[in-house]
Amino acid sequence: MRRPPRPRPDSRTGLAAHVTAFVWGPAEFVGPPPRWLLAEGILVGALAVSTIVGVGIAGVWTGHPALAAGEGGLVIVGALALYLVITGAGRALVGIATMLGLCLALLTPQVAGWLVLTQRGEVRPAVVTLVEGGPGTGTESGRYLCSVADRAGAPLSTRIWRGCAGSTRPGDALTVVFDPKGAVPPRGVAPGTDRGPLLGVAAVALALVVGCALAVVRSFRLDPPS
């Protein structure tokens, strides 16, 4: 009588655990994560956010081309991704943190320009010379774009959309805020306060801190037995 074959050890469970640890991190702890590990993750995220935002603001404030364009922030994002990979964080969480860092690095110059004009900007009148754009023209969000000239008649290289509407006509006056040092392009002054970019950067920064904390916490791996 033939004996039944011995059951082979099922390796699918071990393979699934390995894939999960590679993608989302090993997270080899029971119950809530250690406090020191959570504090480390929050610290990493806070340092990344403060450095990216600080470099972006400094670049726009001083007029440094590379830093003002967000290139310095991109370098910091690369260093953050390398750190998370070295600590053994899950590759999916590393990718999420990297994408959030890239968004923060590219959004910071917009908010930095708003801050610079708020702190040292000078409000001057300008004259509209041409009105373009509007709904259905393929411009940014269907905005109207006004070409303007200063009081001396010199045209500005930047078209203004804040305060430019469909009822605006050439020859109308438009209020524009200038940076005396020329580090930030001039912008139109619209009714109300334009805090949209500021709120967007704050939301992305908070998400980046949470993403870094989650990646660091889930990277925890027990020491191999001696």
C-alpha positions as CSV (number, residue, x, y, z in Angstrom):
1,M,0.0,0.0,0.0
2,R,1.4,3.4,-1.1
3,R,2.0,5.9,1.7
4,P,0.5,9.3,1.3
5,P,3.1,12.0,0.4
6,R,4.3,14.1,3.2
7,P,2.9,17.7,3.1
8,R,5.5,20.2,2.0
9,P,6.0,23.3,4.1
10,D,3.9,26.1,2.7
11,S,6.1,29.0,1.8
12,R,3.3,31.2,0.6
13,T,2.8,32.7,4.1
14,G,6.4,33.6,4.5
15,L,6.5,35.1,1.0
16,A,3.4,37.2,1.7
17,A,4.9,38.4,4.9
18,H,8.2,39.3,3.1
19,V,6.3,41.2,0.4
20,T,4.2,43.1,3.0
21,A,7.4,44.0,5.0
22,F,9.1,45.2,1.8
23,V,6.1,47.3,0.6
24,W,4.7,48.6,3.9
25,G,7.5,48.0,6.4
26,P,8.1,45.1,8.9
27,A,6.4,46.8,11.9
28,E,7.7,44.0,14.2
29,F,6.0,45.2,17.4
30,V,2.9,44.1,19.3
31,G,0.4,46.7,20.4
32,P,1.1,50.5,20.1
33,P,4.5,51.5,18.7
34,P,7.2,52.5,21.1
35,R,7.0,56.1,22.1
36,W,10.7,56.8,21.2
37,L,10.0,55.4,17.7
38,L,7.0,57.6,17.2
39,A,8.9,60.6,18.4
40,E,11.7,59.8,16.0
41,G,9.3,59.7,13.1
42,I,7.7,63.0,14.0
43,L,11.1,64.6,14.4
44,V,12.2,63.3,11.0
45,G,9.1,64.7,9.4
46,A,9.3,68.1,11.2
47,L,13.0,68.5,10.2
48,A,12.2,67.7,6.6
49,V,9.3,70.2,6.5
50,S,11.2,73.0,8.2
51,T,14.3,72.5,6.1
52,I,12.3,72.4,2.8
53,V,10.2,75.4,3.7
54,G,13.2,77.3,5.1
55,V,15.4,76.8,2.1
56,G,12.5,77.9,-0.2
57,I,11.7,81.0,1.7
58,A,15.4,82.0,2.0
59,G,15.9,81.4,-1.8
60,V,12.9,83.7,-2.7
61,W,13.8,86.3,-0.1
62,T,17.4,86.6,-1.3
63,G,16.6,86.1,-5.0
64,H,18.9,83.0,-5.3
65,P,17.7,81.4,-8.6
66,A,18.2,77.7,-7.7
67,L,16.7,78.0,-4.2
68,A,13.9,80.2,-5.4
69,A,12.9,77.6,-8.0
70,G,12.7,74.8,-5.4
71,E,15.9,73.0,-6.4
72,G,17.2,73.1,-2.8
73,G,14.1,71.5,-1.5
74,L,14.3,68.7,-4.1
75,V,17.8,67.9,-2.8
76,I,16.4,67.7,0.7
77,V,13.6,65.4,-0.5
78,G,16.2,63.1,-2.0
79,A,18.1,62.9,1.3
80,L,14.9,62.2,3.1
81,A,14.0,59.3,0.8
82,L,17.6,57.9,1.2
83,Y,17.3,58.1,5.0
84,L,13.9,56.2,4.9
85,V,15.3,53.5,2.6
86,I,18.3,53.0,4.9
87,T,16.1,52.7,8.0
88,G,14.2,49.9,6.2
89,A,10.9,51.8,5.7
90,G,8.4,50.2,3.3
91,R,8.9,51.2,-0.3
92,A,5.3,52.4,-0.7
93,L,5.6,54.7,2.3
94,V,8.9,56.0,1.0
95,G,7.2,56.8,-2.3
96,I,4.4,58.6,-0.6
97,A,6.7,60.6,1.6
98,T,8.8,61.5,-1.4
99,M,5.8,62.6,-3.5
100,L,4.6,64.8,-0.6
101,G,8.1,66.3,-0.2
102,L,8.2,67.1,-3.9
103,C,4.8,68.8,-3.7
104,L,6.0,70.8,-0.7
105,A,9.3,71.8,-2.4
106,L,7.4,73.1,-5.5
107,L,4.6,74.9,-3.6
108,T,6.9,76.7,-1.1
109,P,8.2,79.3,-3.7
110,Q,4.7,80.4,-4.3
111,V,4.0,81.0,-0.7
112,A,7.4,82.5,-0.2
113,G,6.7,85.1,-2.9
114,W,3.4,85.9,-1.2
115,L,5.2,86.4,2.1
116,V,7.9,88.6,0.6
117,L,5.4,90.9,-1.1
118,T,3.4,91.0,2.2
119,Q,6.5,92.1,4.2
120,R,8.3,94.5,1.9
121,G,6.1,94.9,-1.1
122,E,5.2,98.4,-2.4
123,V,1.7,99.0,-3.9
124,R,1.8,101.2,-7.1
125,P,-0.8,101.9,-9.7
126,A,-0.4,100.5,-13.2
127,V,-2.2,101.0,-16.5
128,V,-3.7,98.1,-18.4
129,T,-2.5,97.9,-22.0
130,L,-4.0,94.5,-23.1
131,V,-6.5,92.0,-21.8
132,E,-6.2,88.4,-22.9
133,G,-7.6,85.0,-21.8
134,G,-10.9,84.3,-20.1
135,P,-13.1,81.1,-20.1
136,G,-12.7,78.9,-23.1
137,T,-9.3,80.3,-24.2
138,G,-7.1,77.6,-22.8
139,T,-5.4,79.8,-20.2
140,E,-4.8,78.9,-16.6
141,S,-8.2,78.0,-15.1
142,G,-9.8,80.4,-17.6
143,R,-8.3,83.5,-16.0
144,Y,-8.1,86.9,-17.6
145,L,-4.5,88.1,-18.0
146,C,-3.7,91.8,-18.2
147,S,-0.6,93.2,-19.6
148,V,0.3,96.4,-17.7
149,A,2.7,99.3,-17.8
150,D,4.0,101.4,-14.9
151,R,3.4,105.2,-14.6
152,A,6.4,105.9,-16.8
153,G,5.0,103.8,-19.6
154,A,7.5,100.9,-19.2
155,P,5.7,97.6,-19.8
156,L,6.0,94.9,-17.1
157,S,7.3,91.5,-18.2
158,T,4.8,89.7,-16.0
159,R,1.1,89.6,-16.9
160,I,-1.3,90.2,-14.0
161,W,-4.3,88.1,-13.3
162,R,-5.3,89.2,-9.8
163,G,-7.7,92.1,-10.2
164,C,-8.0,91.5,-14.0
165,A,-11.6,90.7,-15.0
166,G,-13.7,90.4,-18.0
167,S,-14.9,94.0,-17.5
168,T,-11.3,95.3,-17.5
169,R,-10.3,97.4,-20.6
170,P,-7.1,98.9,-21.9
171,G,-6.4,102.2,-20.2
172,D,-8.0,101.1,-16.9
173,A,-6.0,101.4,-13.7
174,L,-4.8,98.3,-11.9
175,T,-3.2,98.1,-8.5
176,V,0.0,96.1,-8.5
177,V,2.4,95.3,-5.6
178,F,6.1,95.3,-6.4
179,D,9.1,93.9,-4.7
180,P,11.7,96.7,-4.3
181,K,14.6,94.3,-4.7
182,G,13.1,92.6,-7.7
183,A,13.3,89.1,-6.2
184,V,9.6,88.4,-6.7
185,P,7.6,89.2,-9.8
186,P,4.9,91.9,-9.3
187,R,1.3,90.7,-8.6
188,G,-2.0,92.3,-8.8
189,V,-3.9,93.2,-5.6
190,A,-7.3,91.6,-5.6
191,P,-10.1,92.2,-3.0
192,G,-9.7,89.9,0.0
193,T,-6.7,87.9,1.1
194,D,-5.2,85.2,-1.2
195,R,-4.4,82.5,1.4
196,G,-5.1,79.5,-0.9
197,P,-1.4,78.6,-1.5
198,L,-0.6,79.1,2.2
199,L,-3.3,76.7,3.3
200,G,-2.2,74.2,0.6
201,V,1.4,74.3,1.8
202,A,0.3,73.8,5.4
203,A,-1.8,70.8,4.5
204,V,1.0,69.2,2.5
205,A,3.5,69.9,5.3
206,L,1.2,68.2,7.8
207,A,0.7,65.2,5.5
208,L,4.5,64.9,5.1
209,V,5.0,64.8,8.9
210,V,2.4,62.1,9.2
211,G,3.8,60.1,6.3
212,C,7.4,60.3,7.7
213,A,6.2,59.2,11.1
214,L,4.3,56.3,9.7
215,A,7.2,55.2,7.6
216,V,9.7,55.3,10.5
217,V,7.3,53.5,12.9
218,R,6.6,50.7,10.4
219,S,10.4,50.3,9.7
220,F,10.9,48.9,13.2
221,R,12.5,45.4,13.1
222,L,13.4,43.2,16.0
223,D,17.0,42.3,16.5
224,P,17.8,38.8,15.1
225,P,18.2,36.2,17.9
226,S,21.7,35.5,19.0
